[in-house]
Amino acid sequence: MDTVDVTEGWTRDPFSAEIEERKLYGLGSSDMKGGLAALIWAFKKAVKEKLLVNLLFTAVVDEEINSQGAFELLKEIGGDLAIIAEPTDEKIMLGARGRFALDLIFRGKSAHGARPYKGANAIICASEFLSKLGEIPLRTHEKMGMGSITPLKITGGDDFLSIPDICTVVVDRHIVPGERREDVMEEFRKLLESVETGCDAEIRWHPRPTPFLEAYEFSPETEFIRDFVSFYREKYGLFEPIYGESVGDYNLFAKSMPTVVYGPKGGNWHSADEYVHTDSVEAVAKTYYEFLKRMGERYEGKNA
């Protein structure tokens, strides 16, 4: 569930779940197996004690790539509130940026590598365009900051002594609330038309089996989110919402129902020696359970 390949640099066995000074080390421990453990504990306890809340625990695949698990799940279910256990350092996340990905294809003319003047080098054309990406205006959001653009992958060239006649670049475009899909495409098209690269060029959406993830933001006063925020403020005395820079299954859930993201403290996500604080996992699990109990008591009181 929600993890990536082992990277270079690990100083411990990434599959050992070794605990040292109340830190559990392991691949995906913070992002987000620690949160899943907390959810499972709270769910089992709520079921055992027969709390008067209608609960559905889910754990789906593909969160790091195309969110296919969440996409299929949300065709079948709905709810009043989704609680997602991504690592948030025990803070409540109420929104996140969205993300699109585009393919830029540059077509030049092949020639012998010793006679580049007889061809049009598609890699050079791509690099000339990429050097102008900073000219695309980025909208700023008061809570999520500015959108972003970054090339993720570039491919081009085949034979050792042939000028590459095609080059493809995958570009990431993170957006903030208020930016639309059609606006993103139009910005890239305008820039493409304005840059003389010497190659033919086209732009299209990067293939994806599920919809791109859109930016979202919830008010703390949204029904059911308000209940979680109120409980959190009562327990901790302070509430300062955070907002995600990147995307996750929460973007999809947020289109279907009120969604809060709340999970344990940890570090080194997607890198060597990832860890989660075990005491934070315990604290978050108790918070989940206590909130569910509070909601069950409220329901019981209304129907007494």
C-alpha positions in Angstrom: 0.0 0.0 0.0 1.3 3.4 -1.1 5.1 2.9 -1.3 7.9 3.1 -3.7 11.0 1.2 -4.7 14.0 1.0 -2.5 16.4 3.9 -3.2 20.2 4.0 -2.8 21.7 4.9 0.6 19.8 2.8 3.1 21.9 2.1 6.2 19.4 -0.5 7.5 17.4 -3.3 6.1 14.4 -1.5 4.5 12.1 -4.5 5.3 13.1 -5.1 8.9 10.9 -2.6 10.7 13.7 -2.0 13.0 12.9 0.2 16.0 15.4 2.5 17.6 14.7 5.4 20.0 10.9 5.1 19.2 11.5 5.4 15.5 10.4 2.5 13.3 12.6 2.4 10.2 11.5 0.7 6.9 10.3 1.3 3.4 6.9 3.1 3.5 6.9 3.3 7.3 6.0 7.0 7.3 4.4 7.2 3.8 2.1 5.6 4.8 2.1 2.3 6.6 2.3 4.1 10.0 -1.0 5.8 9.2 -2.5 2.6 7.9 -1.6 0.9 11.2 -3.3 3.7 13.1 -6.4 3.4 11.0 -6.6 -0.3 11.4 -6.2 -0.2 15.2 -8.9 2.5 15.5 -11.3 0.6 13.1 -10.9 -2.7 15.0 -11.5 -1.1 18.3 -14.5 0.8 17.1 -16.0 -2.4 15.7 -15.2 -4.4 18.8 -16.9 -1.8 21.0 -19.8 -1.5 18.5 -19.6 2.3 18.2 -22.7 3.8 16.5 -20.9 5.0 13.4 -21.0 3.5 9.9 -17.4 2.8 9.1 -15.7 1.6 6.0 -11.9 0.9 6.1 -10.2 0.9 2.7 -6.7 0.4 1.5 -6.1 0.6 -2.3 -3.2 0.3 -4.7 -1.6 2.7 -7.2 -1.7 5.9 -5.1 1.8 6.8 -6.2 1.1 6.6 -9.9 -2.5 6.8 -11.3 -4.8 6.4 -8.3 -6.5 3.5 -10.0 -7.5 1.9 -6.8 -9.2 5.0 -5.4 -10.8 5.8 -8.7 -12.5 2.4 -8.9 -13.4 2.4 -5.2 -15.1 5.8 -5.5 -17.4 4.5 -8.3 -19.0 2.2 -5.6 -18.9 4.1 -2.3 -19.6 7.4 -0.8 -19.6 8.9 2.7 -20.0 11.9 4.9 -16.3 12.2 5.7 -13.1 10.6 4.5 -10.1 10.4 6.9 -6.9 9.7 5.1 -3.7 8.8 7.0 -1.0 10.3 4.9 1.9 11.7 7.1 1.0 15.2 8.2 3.0 15.5 11.4 -0.3 15.3 13.4 -1.7 18.4 11.6 -4.9 18.5 9.7 -4.6 19.0 5.9 -7.6 20.7 4.3 -6.5 21.1 0.7 -3.8 20.3 -1.8 -2.5 21.4 -5.2 -3.5 19.5 -8.3 -1.4 18.1 -11.1 -1.3 17.7 -14.8 1.3 16.1 -17.0 2.0 17.0 -20.7 4.0 15.4 -23.5 6.0 17.8 -25.7 7.1 16.2 -29.0 9.8 17.9 -31.1 10.4 16.6 -34.6 13.6 17.7 -36.4 15.5 16.3 -39.3 18.1 13.5 -39.1 21.6 13.9 -40.5 25.1 12.5 -40.0 26.5 13.4 -36.6 29.5 15.0 -38.3 27.3 17.3 -40.3 24.8 18.7 -37.8 24.1 21.7 -40.1 22.3 19.4 -42.6 19.8 18.4 -40.0 17.6 19.8 -37.2 18.5 18.4 -33.8 15.3 17.6 -31.9 17.1 17.5 -28.6 18.4 21.1 -29.1 15.0 22.2 -30.1 13.5 20.7 -26.9 16.2 22.4 -24.8 15.5 25.8 -26.4 11.9 25.5 -25.5 12.6 24.2 -22.0 14.8 27.2 -21.3 11.6 29.4 -21.8 9.4 27.5 -19.4 9.9 30.2 -16.8 7.9 32.6 -19.0 4.6 30.8 -18.3 2.8 32.8 -15.7 2.0 30.9 -12.5 -1.0 31.7 -10.3 -0.4 32.1 -6.5 -2.8 30.9 -3.9 -2.8 32.5 -0.4 -2.6 29.1 1.3 -0.9 26.8 -1.2 1.6 29.2 -2.6 2.5 29.1 -6.3 1.9 26.5 -9.0 5.0 24.9 -10.5 6.4 23.5 -13.7 9.2 21.0 -14.0 10.5 18.7 -16.8 10.3 15.0 -15.5 11.7 13.0 -18.4 13.4 13.6 -21.8 14.0 11.0 -24.4 15.6 11.3 -27.9 18.2 9.9 -30.2 18.9 6.4 -31.5 22.0 5.8 -33.5 25.4 6.9 -32.2 26.2 9.1 -35.2 22.8 10.3 -36.3 21.3 13.7 -35.4 18.1 12.9 -33.4 15.0 13.7 -35.4 12.6 13.3 -32.5 12.7 14.3 -28.8 9.9 13.8 -26.3 9.7 15.7 -23.0 7.3 14.9 -20.1 6.5 18.1 -18.1 4.9 18.2 -14.7 2.5 21.1 -14.0 1.2 21.4 -10.4 -1.7 23.8 -10.1 -3.5 25.7 -7.3 -7.2 26.1 -6.9 -8.7 28.3 -9.7 -6.5 27.0 -12.5 -8.3 25.0 -15.1 -7.2 22.2 -17.4 -7.9 24.2 -20.6 -5.9 27.1 -19.2 -2.8 24.9 -18.6 -2.9 23.6 -22.2 -3.4 27.0 -23.7 -0.4 28.4 -21.7 1.9 25.8 -23.2 0.5 26.2 -26.7 1.1 29.9 -26.6 4.7 29.5 -25.5 5.3 26.8 -28.1 4.1 29.1 -30.8 6.3 32.0 -29.6 9.6 30.0 -29.5 11.5 29.5 -32.7 13.2 26.1 -32.2 13.7 25.0 -35.8 11.6 21.9 -35.3 8.0 21.0 -35.7 6.4 20.6 -32.3 3.2 19.3 -30.8 1.8 19.1 -27.3 -0.7 16.6 -25.8 -1.7 15.3 -22.4 0.4 12.6 -21.0 -1.5 9.3 -21.2 -3.3 8.4 -18.0 -6.0 5.7 -17.3 -7.7 7.9 -14.7 -8.5 11.6 -14.6 -5.8 14.1 -13.6 -6.0 15.1 -10.0 -7.4 18.6 -9.4 -6.6 21.1 -6.7 -9.0 21.4 -3.9 -9.6 23.3 -0.6 -12.1 22.7 2.2 -13.3 25.3 4.7 -12.9 24.2 8.4 -16.6 24.9 8.7 -17.5 22.2 6.1 -20.0 19.8 7.6 -18.3 16.8 9.4 -14.9 18.4 8.8 -16.1 21.0 11.4 -16.7 18.1 13.8 -13.1 16.8 13.4 -11.6 20.2 13.7 -13.6 21.0 16.8 -12.5 17.7 18.4 -8.9 18.3 17.4 -8.9 21.8 18.8 -10.5 20.6 22.1 -7.8 17.9 22.4 -4.8 19.9 21.4 -5.8 23.5 22.0 -4.5 24.7 18.7 -5.6 24.3 15.1 -3.5 25.5 12.2 -4.5 23.7 8.9 -1.9 22.8 6.4 -2.1 22.3 2.6 -0.4 19.8 0.4 2.2 20.7 -2.2 1.6 17.6 -4.2 -1.2 15.2 -5.1 -2.5 11.9 -3.7 -5.7 9.9 -3.5 -7.1 12.6 -1.3 -7.6 14.8 -4.4 -10.0 12.1 -5.7 -11.7 11.6 -2.4 -12.2 15.4 -2.1 -14.3 15.4 -5.2 -16.7 12.8 -3.7 -16.9 13.8 0.0 -15.5 16.1 2.7 -12.0 14.9 3.3 -9.4 15.4 6.0 -5.8 14.2 5.8 -4.3 13.5 9.2 -1.4 11.2 10.0 1.6 10.5 12.1 5.0 12.2 12.3 7.9 10.7 10.4 10.6 11.5 7.9 12.6 10.6 4.8 9.6 9.8 2.6 10.7 8.3 -0.7 14.3 8.2 0.4 16.8 6.2 2.4 16.2 5.3 6.1 12.5 6.3 6.1 11.0 6.2 9.6 7.9 6.9 11.5 7.6 7.9 15.2 6.0 5.0 17.0 4.5 7.2 19.8 3.0 9.4 17.1 1.3 6.4 15.4 -0.2 5.5 18.8 -1.3 9.1 19.4 -2.9 9.4 16.0 -4.7 6.0 16.4 -6.2 7.2 19.7 -7.3 10.4 18.1 -9.1 8.5 15.3 -10.8 6.2 17.8 -11.8 9.0 20.2 -13.3 11.0 17.4 -15.3 8.1 16.2 -16.5 7.5 19.7 -17.5 11.1 20.0 -19.5 10.9 16.8 -21.2 7.7 17.9 -22.2 9.2 21.2 -23.6 12.2 19.4 -25.7 9.9 17.2 -26.8 7.9 20.1 -27.9 11.0 22.0 -29.9 12.3 19.1 -31.7 9.0 18.8 -32.2 8.2 22.4 
